[in-house]
Structure formats: C-alpha cells, structure tokens
Amino acid sequence: MSDLKAARDAAPLDLLDERLRRGEGPRAALAVIVERIRGGDLGALPIVLGLVVIWTVFQSLNSAFLSSANLVNLLMESVPVGVIALGVVCVLLVGQIDLSVGSVSGLSAALTAVTFVDAGWPMPLAMATAVGTGAAIGWVYAMMVTRLGVPSFVATLAGLLSFLGVQLYLLGDTGAINLPYDSGLVRFAQLTFVPAWFSYVLVVVAAVWLFVTGRALARARRRAGLSARSTPLLVVRSVAVLAGLGFAAWYLNEARGVGWMFVCFVGLVLAAHYALTRTSWGRSLFAVGGNAEAARRAGINVRRTYTTAFVLCSSLAALGGLLAASRLAAANQASGAGDVNLNAIAAAVIGGTSLFGGRGGAFSALLGILVIQSISNGLTLLDLDSSFRFIVTGLVLALAVVLDSAARRSRAAHGMA
C-alpha cells in the first residue's frame, strides 16, 4: 500500500505520459511528444522558444545583451516581481485573480521602512510584520470571496485602491524613506553573491537531487505496477541539467556571479513546485481550478483551498515588495506602482499558467519574469522609449493568452481537457 500511495502522490499522468515512460525508444518518445503538442499540451515549449527568439534578436542588435555582466543584472532585477508572480500563480490555479499584488508590495515596502527606519524595530521583526500584514490581507480577500460571495476581481480591485492610500499615508509628506545601505537586507539584495566554488556545488547538488528523486519515484511506480522512466533516461536528464547549469554558473562567474537573492528565488520556485505536484494541497488547487463543484463533491475543502491560495499570494506579494525596496534601498510612492501589478500577472500567464484555472505551475513565474525582464533590459540597452516596452510586453501577453485558449480547445477536441 505504501508503494501505491507513493506512486499516487506523483503528478497525474495521462495515457501519453504512460506510453512515453515505457521506454519504447527515442523515435517513439519523439512521436509521443509530437502527439502531446498536437493535443494541446504545449508545456514550456512556447516560452522557451520565445526566450530564444528574444535573446537572439536583442543580442543581434546589441552585443552587450548576453554579456555575463548584463545577465547578472537581468537575473537580480527579475527577482522582486518574480516572487510576486509566484503568488499570482497560486491564485490563478484556483481560477481567481488578485489585482492588488502591486499595492500590497508597495504597502509592505512602506511598512518595512517605517518600522525599521523610523520606529527603530529590528529588521527581522519589521520584515515579519510586513509579510504578516500581507497574509492578513489575503485572508480578508478569501473571506470576502468564500463567505460573502464577492468576486475576486472586485475584492482585490478595492484592495488595490485602499492599500495604495495606506502606503501613501505611511510614507507621509516626504513620500520616501531611505533604507540604510549597511543594513543586511540591502546588502543581500545588492551586494551578496554566491562564491564561485559554491555555485558549482549547488549545480552538482541540483543534478544529483534530480536523479535521486526521479529514481525513487520510478522505483515506487514499478513496485505499484505502473510504468516509469528508465534509469538511462534519468541519467541523461541529470547530465543535461548538470551541463546546462554548470555552463550558466561559469558564465555568470565571469562577472559578479550568481546573486544569493536569485538563488533564494529559485529555491522558492522549487519549494512551490514540490508543494504543487507532490502534496494533497497542490492537487486540491488544480482540482478546484478545474471544477470547483466537482472538487467539493470529491471531499475537497474548497473554501480552505481558496483561503490558502489568497493568503500565499498576498504573502509573496509582501515579500516581493521587501526585496524591491531593498534593491532600491528606499521605499517611496512609486513602490509597487506603475507596471509592477500588471507585470506580475503577465509573468504568470506568459509563463504558462492558465487564466481559466487548473493548469500551470511554479516554473511559470520563473520563465515568465525572465521573458518580461529580458524585454525590459533589451530595450533599455537599445535606449528606446519605455512605450516600446509596454507595447512589446502587451503583445507577448496577448499571444500567450491566445495560445492558452487554443490549447484548451485542442485538448477538448482530443478528449484531454
């Protein structure tokens, strides 16, 4: 029974996955992958191809784009909004929306600055207060949606306006509060990088961890009488990850290296990925997003699922606001304003999370924010007006939604919806 339970704890597999895992050879595997794409299961393919195109275009226009120094800056700048986007993914998975993540992040930045700088609180206490406030905001949203029946669009739109006002009130007449450059939070966001040797250790750990967990899952599935990936395939996958991440670490170490803030962001993505694919809570999110009524009849606590999604979203928005303020060493009236809100939502959608609920993943936030930050960084290097950034980002977002809609129709036509 324990083996069967371990196998069931894996992400759900469709019939095509079963055929792919039987080890019918490279040609059969390629045929299955093509069949999956034709069936509307695009996975991360569109976003990976999009990144390749974006990077190729900008590199051809400015040879500094793919330089190690610029890529280090690109990765570090992507973290604050990427953390916010990770929370947005959770809300989108249950078929809801949070339009206030930008205002919540700005409020978090202001609250941290006020308590740490003006009130003299210890930094850990100021950070905990800001993130805790974000969690409380998410709980209020959940109560409005689940208890009062208020649409999440309206509830969070009200929050967007209200918390922006609270942020401006906290900052006062000056409108800005500077964070000390010698504080640990600012050093973490601006100056702390992984030692070169340790970056390679992390790469090896990642490759070994991927192989060990894959092999353990394969053994559990075989003992339960299910198909599983072969050991050679697991070895090839781990070696590919080792080579790719190793080259990336070496190239970034040619400049300042890999920032600890980006490493922590990747750690959050991995933790969220595990929670979404290997826990009952994660399966509940997908089930509720796919069909809330069916999930309720299956015994899932739909209200609790909605609550955890909103709380996690607002908490990560608050954390993203902290990191953004740390990058600037200040909290001001522009914190969380401008395009932060829309970029966070756009990153989740561009990365592959469906606006219709029930499909997506933690890596959507990472891939999506890399696309958005690549566009912003590339246009900045070309010294183009910011209007082009909004236009290009909007077009990419529209394309992502069109692909998602087309994929849904294709899955329905092939009986995979």
C-alpha positions in Angstrom: 0.0 0.0 0.0 2.8 2.4 0.8 4.3 1.9 -2.7 0.9 2.5 -4.3 0.4 5.7 -2.2 3.9 6.9 -3.2 3.0 6.4 -6.9 -0.3 8.2 -6.5 1.5 11.1 -4.8 3.1 11.9 -8.1 1.6 14.4 -10.5 -1.3 12.8 -12.5 -0.2 11.1 -15.7 -2.3 10.8 -18.9 -2.1 7.9 -21.4 0.6 9.7 -23.4 2.8 10.0 -20.4 2.3 6.3 -19.8 3.5 5.5 -23.3 6.4 7.8 -23.0 7.6 6.2 -19.8 7.6 2.7 -21.2 10.9 3.2 -22.9 9.8 2.4 -26.5 12.9 4.1 -27.9 13.9 7.7 -28.9 11.7 7.6 -32.1 8.6 6.5 -30.2 9.3 9.1 -27.5 9.6 11.8 -30.1 6.3 10.7 -31.7 4.6 10.8 -28.3 5.9 14.3 -27.6 4.6 15.5 -31.0 1.3 13.9 -30.3 1.2 15.7 -26.9 1.8 19.1 -28.6 -0.9 18.3 -31.2 -3.2 17.5 -28.4 -2.7 21.0 -26.9 -0.3 20.0 -24.1 2.4 22.6 -25.0 4.1 22.7 -21.7 7.0 25.1 -21.5 7.8 24.9 -25.2 6.3 28.2 -26.3 8.0 30.2 -23.5 11.4 28.5 -24.2 11.2 29.3 -27.9 10.1 32.8 -27.1 13.1 33.3 -24.9 15.4 32.1 -27.6 13.9 34.5 -30.1 14.0 37.4 -27.7 17.6 36.8 -26.7 18.7 36.3 -30.3 17.1 39.5 -31.5 18.5 41.7 -28.7 21.9 40.1 -29.0 22.0 40.9 -32.7 21.0 44.5 -32.0 23.4 45.0 -29.1 26.3 42.6 -28.4 26.2 43.6 -24.7 22.9 41.9 -24.0 24.2 38.4 -23.4 27.3 39.5 -21.7 27.8 38.0 -18.3 27.6 41.4 -16.5 24.3 42.2 -18.1 22.8 38.7 -17.4 23.7 39.1 -13.7 21.8 42.4 -13.6 18.9 40.8 -15.5 18.6 37.9 -13.1 18.8 40.1 -10.0 16.2 42.6 -11.3 13.8 39.8 -12.1 13.5 38.6 -8.5 11.1 41.0 -6.8 8.4 40.8 -9.4 9.1 37.1 -9.9 8.4 36.4 -6.3 5.1 38.3 -6.6 4.3 36.4 -9.8 4.8 33.1 -7.9 2.0 34.1 -5.6 -0.2 35.1 -8.6 0.3 31.6 -10.0 -1.4 30.1 -6.9 -4.4 32.3 -7.3 -4.8 31.7 -11.0 -4.6 28.0 -10.5 -7.9 28.1 -8.5 -9.5 30.2 -11.2 -9.3 33.5 -9.3 -7.4 36.8 -9.7 -5.6 39.2 -7.4 -5.3 42.7 -8.9 -3.8 44.2 -5.7 -0.4 42.5 -5.6 1.3 45.7 -6.7 -0.3 47.8 -4.0 0.3 45.1 -1.3 4.0 45.0 -2.3 4.2 48.8 -2.1 2.4 48.7 1.3 4.9 46.1 2.5 7.9 48.3 1.4 6.4 51.3 3.2 5.6 49.4 6.4 9.1 47.9 6.5 10.7 51.3 6.1 8.5 52.9 8.7 9.0 50.2 11.3 12.7 49.6 10.7 14.0 53.2 10.0 11.5 55.5 11.8 10.4 53.3 14.7 13.8 51.5 15.1 12.4 48.0 15.1 14.9 45.1 14.5 15.0 44.2 10.8 13.6 40.6 11.3 10.6 42.0 13.2 9.9 44.7 10.6 10.1 42.1 7.8 7.8 39.6 9.7 5.3 42.4 10.3 5.2 43.3 6.6 4.8 39.7 5.4 2.3 39.0 8.2 0.3 42.0 7.1 0.3 40.6 3.6 -1.0 37.3 4.9 -3.8 39.0 6.8 -4.8 40.9 3.6 -5.0 37.6 1.7 -7.2 36.1 4.5 -9.6 39.1 4.2 -9.8 38.6 0.4 -10.6 34.9 1.0 -13.4 35.7 3.4 -14.9 38.2 1.0 -14.9 35.6 -1.8 -15.9 32.5 0.1 -18.2 33.9 2.8 -19.7 37.0 1.2 -19.7 35.9 -2.4 -17.8 39.0 -3.6 -16.0 38.3 -7.0 -12.2 38.3 -6.5 -11.9 40.9 -9.3 -13.9 43.4 -7.2 -12.5 42.5 -3.8 -8.9 42.8 -5.0 -9.6 45.9 -7.0 -10.9 47.6 -3.9 -7.7 46.4 -2.1 -5.6 47.9 -4.9 -7.0 51.4 -4.2 -7.3 51.1 -0.4 -3.7 49.8 0.2 -2.3 52.4 -2.2 -3.8 55.0 0.1 -2.4 53.4 3.2 1.0 53.3 1.6 0.9 57.0 0.8 -0.3 57.7 4.4 2.5 55.7 5.9 5.2 57.5 3.8 3.9 60.9 4.9 4.7 64.3 3.4 8.2 63.4 2.3 6.9 60.5 0.2 10.1 58.4 0.6 12.1 56.7 3.3 15.7 55.5 2.6 16.9 52.2 3.9 20.5 52.2 5.3 23.0 50.9 2.8 24.8 48.9 5.6 21.6 47.0 6.6 21.6 43.3 6.0 18.5 43.5 3.7 20.1 46.0 1.3 23.4 44.1 1.2 21.5 40.9 0.5 19.6 42.4 -2.5 22.5 44.4 -3.9 25.9 43.1 -2.9 25.7 39.4 -1.8 26.8 36.8 -4.4 27.4 33.1 -4.2 31.1 32.2 -4.1 32.2 30.8 -7.4 33.2 27.4 -5.9 29.9 27.1 -4.1 27.9 27.9 -7.2 29.3 24.7 -8.7 28.4 22.8 -5.6 24.8 23.9 -5.9 24.8 22.8 -9.6 26.1 19.3 -8.6 23.5 19.1 -5.8 20.7 20.0 -8.2 21.7 17.4 -10.7 22.1 14.7 -8.1 18.9 15.6 -6.4 17.0 15.4 -9.7 18.4 11.9 -10.4 17.8 10.6 -6.8 14.2 11.8 -6.7 13.5 10.6 -10.2 14.9 7.2 -9.5 13.0 6.9 -6.2 9.7 7.8 -8.0 10.5 5.4 -10.8 11.1 2.5 -8.3 7.8 3.3 -6.4 5.9 3.3 -9.7 7.3 0.0 -10.8 6.6 -1.6 -7.5 3.0 -0.4 -7.8 2.8 -2.0 -11.3 3.0 1.3 -13.2 5.3 2.4 -16.0 8.2 4.6 -15.1 11.2 6.4 -16.7 14.2 4.2 -17.3 17.5 4.7 -15.5 19.4 5.7 -18.6 16.8 8.4 -19.3 17.1 9.7 -15.8 20.9 9.8 -16.1 20.7 11.7 -19.5 18.3 14.2 -17.9 20.6 14.8 -14.9 23.7 15.1 -17.0 21.9 17.6 -19.3 20.9 19.7 -16.2 24.5 19.4 -14.8 26.0 20.7 -18.1 23.5 23.5 -18.6 23.6 24.8 -15.1 27.3 24.4 -14.9 27.9 26.5 -18.0 25.4 29.1 -16.7 27.3 29.3 -13.4 30.7 29.5 -15.1 29.5 32.3 -17.4 27.9 34.3 -14.6 31.0 33.9 -12.5 32.9 35.7 -15.3 31.2 38.8 -13.9 29.9 39.2 -10.3 28.5 35.7 -10.1 25.1 34.3 -9.0 23.2 36.5 -6.6 22.0 35.0 -3.4 18.7 36.7 -3.9 18.2 34.9 -7.2 19.2 31.6 -5.6 16.6 32.1 -2.9 14.0 32.9 -5.6 14.8 29.7 -7.4 14.6 27.9 -4.0 11.1 29.3 -3.6 10.1 28.1 -7.0 11.4 24.6 -6.3 9.5 24.5 -3.0 6.3 25.7 -4.6 6.8 23.1 -7.4 7.1 20.3 -4.9 4.1 21.6 -3.0 2.0 21.8 -6.2 3.0 18.4 -7.6 3.7 16.2 -4.6 1.2 17.2 -1.9 -2.6 16.9 -1.4 -2.7 20.7 -1.1 -1.3 21.1 -4.5 -3.7 18.6 -6.1 -6.5 20.5 -4.4 -5.5 23.7 -6.1 -5.6 22.1 -9.5 -8.9 20.3 -8.7 -10.6 23.4 -7.5 -9.4 25.4 -10.5 -10.5 22.7 -12.9 -14.0 22.3 -11.4 -14.8 23.7 -8.0 -18.1 21.9 -7.7 -16.6 18.5 -8.7 -13.8 19.1 -6.2 -16.3 19.8 -3.4 -18.2 16.6 -4.2 -14.9 14.7 -4.1 -14.4 15.8 -0.5 -12.0 18.8 -1.0 -12.5 21.7 1.3 -12.9 24.3 -1.4 -13.1 27.3 1.0 -9.8 26.3 2.7 -8.2 25.9 -0.7 -9.2 29.4 -1.8 -8.0 30.8 1.5 -4.6 29.3 1.3 -4.2 30.5 -2.3 -5.1 34.1 -1.4 -3.0 34.1 1.7 0.0 32.7 -0.1 -0.4 35.2 -2.9 -0.6 38.3 -0.7 2.3 37.0 1.5 4.6 36.6 -1.5 3.5 40.0 -2.8 4.6 41.5 0.5 7.9 39.6 0.3 8.4 40.9 -3.3 7.8 44.4 -2.1 10.5 44.0 0.6 13.0 42.8 -2.0 12.1 45.6 -4.4 12.7 48.2 -1.7 16.0 46.5 -0.8 17.1 46.7 -4.4 16.4 50.5 -4.4 17.5 51.0 -0.8 14.3 53.0 -0.3 10.5 52.9 -0.1 8.7 55.6 -1.9 5.3 56.5 -3.5 6.3 54.6 -6.7 6.9 51.3 -4.8 4.6 48.7 -6.1 3.1 51.2 -8.6 3.5 51.6 -12.3 3.6 48.3 -14.1 4.5 46.1 -11.1 1.0 44.8 -10.8 0.5 44.0 -14.4 3.9 42.6 -14.9 3.4 40.1 -12.1 0.2 38.9 -13.5 1.6 38.9 -17.1 4.6 36.9 -15.9 2.4 34.2 -14.5 0.3 34.0 -17.7 3.2 34.3 -20.2 5.0 31.5 -18.2 2.1 29.1 -18.9 -0.4 29.5 -16.1 -3.9 29.4 -17.5 -6.3 32.3 -16.8 -9.1 29.7 -16.8 -7.7 27.9 -13.8 -6.5 24.3 -13.3 -3.3 24.5 -15.4 0.1 25.9 -14.7 3.0 25.6 -12.3 5.6 27.2 -10.2 8.1 27.5 -13.0 5.6 29.7 -14.9 6.7 32.6 -12.6 10.4 32.0 -13.3 10.0 31.6 -17.1 7.5 34.4 -17.4 9.5 37.0 -15.5 12.6 36.1 -17.5 10.7 37.0 -20.6 9.4 40.3 -19.3 12.7 41.3 -17.8 14.6 40.3 -20.9 12.3 42.6 -23.0 12.7 45.5 -20.5 16.5 45.0 -20.3 17.0 44.7 -24.0 15.0 47.8 -24.8 16.9 49.7 -22.1 20.2 48.7 -23.7 18.9 50.0 -27.1 18.0 53.3 -25.4 14.4 53.1 -26.6 11.5 54.8 -25.1 9.6 52.9 -22.4 6.5 53.0 -24.5 8.0 50.2 -26.7 8.4 48.1 -23.6 4.7 48.3 -22.8 3.8 47.6 -26.4 6.0 44.6 -26.7 5.0 43.2 -23.3 1.4 43.6 -24.2 1.8 41.8 -27.5 3.6 38.9 -25.8 0.9 38.7 -23.2 -1.9 38.7 -25.8 0.0 35.9 -27.7 0.3 33.9 -24.5 -3.4 34.1 -23.8 -4.3 33.2 -27.4 -2.0 30.1 -27.2 -3.6 29.1 -23.9 -7.1 29.4 -25.4 -6.1 27.5 -28.5 -4.5 24.8 -26.4 -7.7 24.4 -24.3 -9.8 24.0 -27.4 -7.3 21.5 -28.8 -7.3 19.5 -25.5 -11.1 19.4 -25.5 -11.1 18.2 -29.2 -8.7 15.4 -28.3 -10.5 14.4 -25.1 -7.7 15.7 -22.9 -9.5 18.7 -21.3 
